[in-house]
Amino acid sequence: VATLHERRGGALPRDLHLRRMQLALRCSAIVVHNAAHAAELERCPVEVIPHGIRPPVTVDLAAAKRALAHDATRPDIAHFGFVNPDKAIEEVIHAVAKLRHGPLPDLCYLVCGGTFPTAQSRQHLERLRYLSNQLGIADHVKLSGEFLDDANLVRVLSASDWIVLNYRTGMGQSASGAVRHAFMAG
């Protein structure tokens, strides 16, 4: 059984990658999140299993920050999801730099997301780190490039004042697990 994260649209390389993946998986059952995704695949067998969501946690924000050894008075923005250009992390880093030089001088940006196992993905992570350094906010942008397990992810997201999912594409990102984790974090 295979589950696909990507869909058609957005860019020719993305479409070609998906077509190659479909060809390679032509004898496999494919699991997707909704009927629209299944219709795009135009093949059988496709099984639709909707995303689920755990009950949202109820936490005191200041207590959640203290549990992570964060300053309870410092505002935090969090991002969860793959570290790739479609997630527009670069734009948020620029916004954080502007906000830090204005109304939110202590603002911190926590990127809770991993890279793909490709050189291109790791290079993008390094570009984001370089940008943070160039803007003088490297100490306020946390970019590990690794995924957190669910328990730690929910702890970090719950300790954040805001969660930003700044997608550049309209590629059905609302079906994303990232959105569900944001809701789950309360």
Residue, then its C-alpha position, 0 to 999 in steps of 0.5 A: v500500500a502506498t500513500l501519496h503526499e503530492r498532487r497534480g498542478g503547480a509546476l511541470p516537474r511536480d506533475l512529471h514526478l507524480r506521473r512517474m510515481q503513479l507508473a511505478l505504483r501501478c500495481s499497488a493500492i493507493v491511499v488518498h485523503n478525499a474523493a477529489h484526490a482519488a479522482e485526480l489519480e484516474r486509476c484503480p485501486v484507490e482507497v479514500i481514508p479521510h484524515g482524522i484528528r485527535p481531540p484538541v489539547t487544553v493548555d495554559l499558554a504560559a505553563a506550556k511555554r515554561a514546560l519547554a523552558h521558553d520565556a512565558t512573555r516572549p511571543d512565538i510563531a510556529h510552523f509545522g510541515f515539510v521545509n520546502p519552498d511551497k511553505a513560504i518559510e522564507e517570507v515568514i522569516h522576513a516578516v519576523a525580522k520586520l516585526r522584531h524591529g517594530p512591535l514584537p522585538d522578542l518574537c521567535y519563529l519555531v519551524c517544526g518540520g523536516t526536510f525531504p531526503t534530497a540535496q535540494s531540500r537540505q540546500h533549501l534549509e541551509r538557505l533559510r538558515y543563511l537568510s536568518n543570519q543575514l537578517g540578524i535574527a538567527d537566535h530567534v528562528k529555530l530551524s532544526g530540519e527534523f520532524l518532532d514526534d507527535a507528543n513533542l510536536v503538540r507540546v511546541l505547537s501548544a506553547s506557541d502564540w500563533i501557528v502559521l501555515n503560509y502555503r504558496t500553492g493551493m495544492g489541497q494543503s487544507a487536507s494536510g496533516a499540518v492543519r490537523h496538528a495545528f487544530m489538535a494543539g489547541 
